[in-house]
Amino acid sequence: MRRPKKLAITPIALFAATLCRAHFESRKGAAFRLVGTILGTIFGTIFFSLPLHDGHAQQQAAITPLPISQVAPGVYVHIGNIDMMSAANQGDTANIGFIVGNDAVAVVDTGGSTREGTRLLAALRKVTPKPVRYVINTHVHPDHLFGNAAFAQDDTVFVGHRNLPRALTARGEYYLKAFRTVLGDTLIDDIKIVPPTLLVDDEMQIDLGSRVLTLKAWPPGHTDNDLTVFDNASATLFTGDLLFVEHLPVIDGSIRGFLADLSQLLKIPAERAVPGHGPIVSDWRGAVDDERRYFQNLAGEVRGLIARGTPLTQAAREAGRSEQSRWKLFDEYGSRNVIATFGELEWE
């Protein structure tokens, strides 16, 4: 039996030392970019190591359609595991889905491996033979777009935020290398970085045949390349990772921007929302309020620690702990959010 491969977790102190060098930059913007680079780089390095499945089991899973639910007429969603990406779950940790129009289909995110993307395509084909005209990636993180290669056909248009190509160029090869240990050779070898060919600068509408989707590019929040998808026909909103339910929200962009984005998100006339992670809940606006409370409390605590001259390493251990019982994966992401928040707010 192959032993589990392990991925080293870089100590917080290393990041604290790196962040402190930002004080010597001449402008606040340079320090903010440094923080963003560090946080983007470590996104893939805090995963549990799990044993690889044998090749036969993985092959069988590849041809098994993903379980999906029809949440509104023509709108289908697969709810991912609230877990870290691993070989055992094939990277299946994010919510993904598709929308069927009269003429064509749009896929919203493709999952954390080509294997998962293939299973999503198999589920789609059980629903409709219509062509997949669009694949929409809500942001750069691997759990949402590592499945793109399963949909890479000559006539498929890949859609993303205007900043997504730059983010993929900066992080794509790193993600492939880092996740080789997490997912294993069998899964990672099939994954290809597929950049968008249609970019959304502000808002854009696409028509699937009597079914119009409104795509919105957001200012930096969860990342600097967040995109949402609103199905006008069913009033269903795919939020990407601007909304987490049960799973601790994660900052890879700006906490202040995230809070501003949430205020605007609430203005969308959606009857239901598909979060980036976690179950679909009846009161999606209440879920946004829960997320906003976490960020507001975290920002307040971090500002207080900064004012008292608390070192980053200590702040990372202390801030946000009052929310620990409310969220899953808090231990995996809580300190990371403090580091992001501290690096941003110390320059206010």
Salt bridges, closest charged atoms under 4 A:
ASP92 OD2 - HIS78 NE2 2.93
ASP109 OD2 - HIS144 ND1 2.86
ASP143 OD2 - HIS144 NE2 3.67
ASP143 OD2 - HIS277 NE2 3.17
ASP185 OD1 - ARG180 NH1 2.94
ASP189 OD1 - ARG180 NH2 2.99
ASP190 OD2 - ARG115 NH2 3.90
ASP201 OD1 - ARG162 NE 3.64
ASP224 OD2 - ARG166 NH2 2.39
ASP231 OD2 - ARG211 NH2 2.82
ASP241 OD2 - HIS139 NE2 3.19
ASP241 OD1 - HIS144 NE2 3.13
ASP241 OD2 - HIS222 NE2 3.29
ASP241 OD2 - HIS277 NE2 3.29
GLU246 OE1 - LYS328 NZ 3.26
ASP252 OD2 - HIS141 NE2 2.78
ASP252 OD2 - ARG171 NH1 2.64
ASP252 OD1 - ARG336 NH2 3.62
GLU271 OE1 - ARG272 NH2 3.77
ASP289 OD1 - ARG292 NH2 2.88
ASP290 OD1 - ARG293 NH1 3.19
GLU323 OE2 - ARG293 NE 2.87
GLU323 OE1 - ARG326 NE 3.87
GLU344 OE2 - ARG256 NE 2.96
GLU346 OE1 - HIS23 NE2 3.36
GLU348 OE2 - ARG256 NH1 3.56
GLU348 OE2 - ARG303 NH2 2.66
